[in-house]
């Protein structure tokens, strides 16, 4: 069964819709948290407790001890786009193009954080 993803608010509604159109199961923070998931540690933990894989475009999460702690504790994986300037269509295309590698990384488990690059995913933490 393919993994389900929990999208950081910085990815927006259109990325979620685009991924759903491509067959991904995604959950948006705004659908779960009325305050839009301002507490990063809380939304990551919430998603991981439901086996939802966190997906963001903020790679700095992996450098903030409090925010990466739920990934470490649950031996989970987190993915982020390595370029915050991508247009919505580029974000969707990049994620869909790396789908198989992302799924393999989820199966391999963690703790780990991966950058989704234009040509590959790359483990960047720990």
Secondary structure as GFF3:
##gff-version 3
##sequence-region A 1 126
A	DSSP	beta_strand	4	7	.	.	.	ID=ss1
A	DSSP	three_ten_helix	9	11	.	.	.	ID=ss2
A	DSSP	alpha_helix	12	21	.	.	.	ID=ss3
A	DSSP	beta_strand	25	28	.	.	.	ID=ss4
A	DSSP	three_ten_helix	29	31	.	.	.	ID=ss5
A	DSSP	alpha_helix	40	49	.	.	.	ID=ss6
A	DSSP	beta_strand	52	56	.	.	.	ID=ss7
A	DSSP	three_ten_helix	59	63	.	.	.	ID=ss8
A	DSSP	alpha_helix	65	74	.	.	.	ID=ss9
A	DSSP	beta_strand	77	81	.	.	.	ID=ss10
A	DSSP	alpha_helix	88	97	.	.	.	ID=ss11
A	DSSP	alpha_helix	99	108	.	.	.	ID=ss12
A	DSSP	beta_strand	112	116	.	.	.	ID=ss13
A	DSSP	beta_strand	121	125	.	.	.	ID=ss14
###
